[in-house]
Amino acid sequence: MSGSYGTFSTKQEERRKRTVPDRVMIRRVYEYAQAHRRNLIIGISATITGALTGLASPYMHAIAIDQIITPKNLAGFIWWIPLFAAVILGNYLLQYIQTYQMRVVGENVVAKMRDDMMEKLQVISLRYFSEGEIGRIISRPTNDANTVRIFLRLGLTSILIDVSSILGSFAIMFFLDLRLALLAISILPVALVLVWYLGKYSRAAYRKTLITTSGLTARMQEDLAGIKVTQAYAQEQETEKKFLKSQDENVKATIRAILIGSSYTPFVIGLRLIGTMIILFFGVTAVLNGAITLGILVAFTEYQFSYFMPLVDLVSMYDQYQSAMSAIERMFDVIDTKVEVLDAPSERSIVL
Amino acid sequence: MRHSDYAKKITMSIAKPLLDYAKSLRPRKGFTQSFSAFKRLIKYHRRYYWFIVAIVILAAVRSILFSLEPLYTTFIIINVIGPPSNTSLLWGYLLVIVMAGVGYAISNFVLILVHGVMSQYIVRDIRAEYYCSLQGKSFSFYDSVGVGDLTSRATVDLQLVDSFLRTWLGTVLNAVFFAIIIIVIIYPISPIMTLISMATMPLIFYFTTRLWLETMPLFRNMQLILGRLSSYIQQNIVGMKTVRIFRREKDIVDGFKEVENVYVNTAISAGKIQSIYMPLGPAILTLGIALVYVYAGYSLGIPGSALAVAQVGDIILFARYMMRLTFPIRDLSQTLGTWVIAYAGLERVLEITDAPRNVEDLPDAKDIKIEKGKLELENVTFGYVKDRPVLNNVTFTVEPGEKIAILGATGSGKSSLIYLIPRFYGIQSGSIKIDGTDIRQFKLDSLRRQIGVVLQDVFLFSGTIKENIAFGKPDASIGEIVQAAKAARIHDYIESLPCGYDTPVGERGLTLSGGQKQRITIARALVTNPRILIMDDSLSFVDAKTEQEIQSAIEEATKTRTTLIIAQRFSTIKTAKKILVLENGSIAEFGTHDELIAKNGVYKKVYETQFIQKASPILEEAGGA
């Protein structure tokens, strides 16, 4: 049996690596979003423009400092304040539209996929529902659907916002001052390598917690399915002991993942600090030379902040993205299962 | 509407209760519930107060160090750039910024770690309490709640609680400390500007509270619907054969879609509220910066005013601090969002933890050894729901070593009757005595260890056959295990397997037939060598050979033990000392086969119609409950 479309993959096959390329699945999820295409387009545009207007605010401060406060040209506030208020208001409105529209799309897509899965489950061969497979089947319309829902609710918008903030910051920095911009992004390659490399360890640790968690879930499921037997033989304490032991393993794995996952934040902060130092050192000299204005220096320190943080965020999103993709693959696996017209009774489906 | 009237009518029968439930959930003011759940959650923190002390200290240090960078950048602007400019100071300021940054990075790292470890410990405690409480719940609890639902509460719902616990205290402290530090730093520069910049705080607080109050009930409802939907899916998948036999596929899906619809609508309403309030805090805060500029600009224009002498650097400092404050404020509103969801999860977990146990040890319960195995039931009345008794004033006595076959239609109370003996359910009135001692005088443990039970549902745990047979007596010798297996007529089959007694069975092991499983469960009941045996032998639809083997196993098992057996087969009934016929929860007839035949009552009728005419001895409820 192959893991390709048409057959529902078995337990062994599921452990294997994913086979369907991301773009295929993204296209298919997009097909589900077609019914809400308008919401999707409005949502994505609002997300991107929202991120960009968010970037306007440090630039507005630079203008206020350079053109109004420093030269004591107070009349400038007459246009600056309404403009600033408009930017803030526009940004707020865009965020409102983005959150709402993306929610509409996300919830409906997952619901539709879930409906299709339920429909398919009613018609596929009964042999898929053999003992030992039930838990796995159940997790597809429940746990997997949940993972995808959470990803569509938060992850997808975060990725869009992060990417547009990073690109927007770059654009603005290069627009403000080429030399300082090059200095500001000089740490980028180091940052990327470091964040990616450390991120790999953290992902591996995280995956381990997923395995121990599913082990814990399986144990709990079985313990509860057999609880009447356990009580009938007064073996509650034995069962409890075993469960608590496997829970401790899970706790240990999770703590390890937290340790590894958080250990790269000091490095990231350190790198950002180096970036700030470079900007301050060269920036101060540039201001004193009259090469740039004070406002631009202040704006730069802010933009450096607003490209670096989304970068870190983006890397931490990678895991969420991956688990959402595998969940989506498993959901399509059910949706794509071929229906056999004749339901041949399997030898182990009834008795003996 | 995506459903036809026909579909709707049908849906009524399957998904109607679920749909009604989903629709009955009204957005209500969840504040008090949420507050008491929060207090409960705080209690779980008590054991880890050293962690909390560490978190408070680390958060304070982190906030102070975080605030130094804008401050020293301002010093650079004021003192280095000037006028008058003084570049010799630059290195000193940069050094402070680096040191503060390094300190911040370290304290931040330690804080995340300490917070994370504490959250894991607390989740562990909550889950352990939940799990242990489940071990003590009576059968009536498990009759009403699905395994999938219970598992998802301990995993999915607790994960929600976990994601709140990971950061909540740090985030709250961060916002509070950072606001205080900013006020401390900027107040001496300009009290009026400080007041202006903080003027927006009450507004932010107000809108954050609104967000919380309005979304909480919706998220709670979503979580509750999701939980029910999961058990709906689970029931559908587990019972797929039944669904197919009765051709209810369409109804199942239609019903599901309708409830899912309610969920999606609730989620979108919650999203709407969130989208209104969530971006509001940072927006208001940023507008506050504009107010600071206006005031600064205004005062700069007035000669001799306090700010006329203030420097541009001070104004930049104000603006930068305000911008930095947007981060903790945003985090805070996100944490509130996590709490709203975590609270719904916590509520679902505690609901189970707090559910009554129903059957418990009396304070003076003792370990009592059952010597003979005499069983006396006196005026026993029992019902799953109060005032609707399933068993009514049942009185009978079983002498040591006697085998009693119980007959009765579905719902006559057979299973309930035998499950009362090991106190799987608690009786409402009357008494059950073993060797003259009321079973409530026994410790539950000691009572159940001495009664062998073969349940109707033949469940085997993942593990080897050996472990399954020795389940009730983990220290049983291999000799005892083999002896039990021989008595249960399963030894030869086990020996024929390549790994023999070490063959894995259950979820991840060999698939056994119903008949084989039943004999292993009989062996499991025998390994403890109980004086009393209760058996629910409802297994039907087996072939003649298996039937005979099971029969022989039961025969052997019940030879010397006091036995109550729910019988399906005439051969079982024939070998019983007495027969008890239940009708609507009361004893209709009780006596030996010959006595009851002579009585010419219910038993005789059943005997003639079911056992004599039919080749296969199956009672009217053959399929089992």
Interface residues (C-beta under 8 A of the other chain):
Chain A: S57 P58 H61 A64 I65 I68 I69 T70 K72 L74 F77 W80 I81 F84 A85 I88 L89 N91 Y92 Q95 Y96 I97 Q98 T99 Y100 R103 V104 E107 N108 A111 R114 D115 M118 E119 L121 Q122 V123 L126 F129 S130 E131 G132 I134 G135 I137 I138 P141 T142 N143 N146 T213 L216 T217 A218 M220 Q221 E222 D223 L224 A225 G226 I227 K228 V229 T230 Q231 A232 Y233 A234 Q235 E236 E238 T239 E240 F243 L244 Q247 D248 V251 T254 I255 I258 L259 S262 S263 T265 P266 I269 G270 R272 L273 T276 M277 L280 F281 V284 T285 V287 L288 L294 L297 V298 T301 E302 D343 R348 S349 I350 V351 L352
Chain B: E69 T73 I76 I77 V80 I81 S85 T87 L90 L94 I97 V98 G101 V102 Y104 A105 I106 N108 F109 I112 L113 G116 V117 Q120 Y121 V123 R124 R127 A128 Y131 C132 L134 Q135 G136 K137 F139 Y142 V147 G148 L150 T151 S152 A154 T155 V156 R166 L226 L229 S230 I233 Q234 N236 I237 V238 M240 K241 V243 R244 E249 K250 I252 V253 F256 K257 E260 N261 Y263 V264 A267 I268 G271 K272 Q274 S275 I276 M278 P279 L280 A283 T286 L287 I289 A290 Y293 V294 A296 G297 Y298 L300 G301 V312 I315 I316 A319 R320 M323 P422 F424 L444 D445 S446 R448 R449 I451 V453 L455 D457 F459 L460 F461 S462 F471 G472 P474 G506 E507 R508 T511 S513 G514 G515 R524 T528 F541 V542 D543 T546
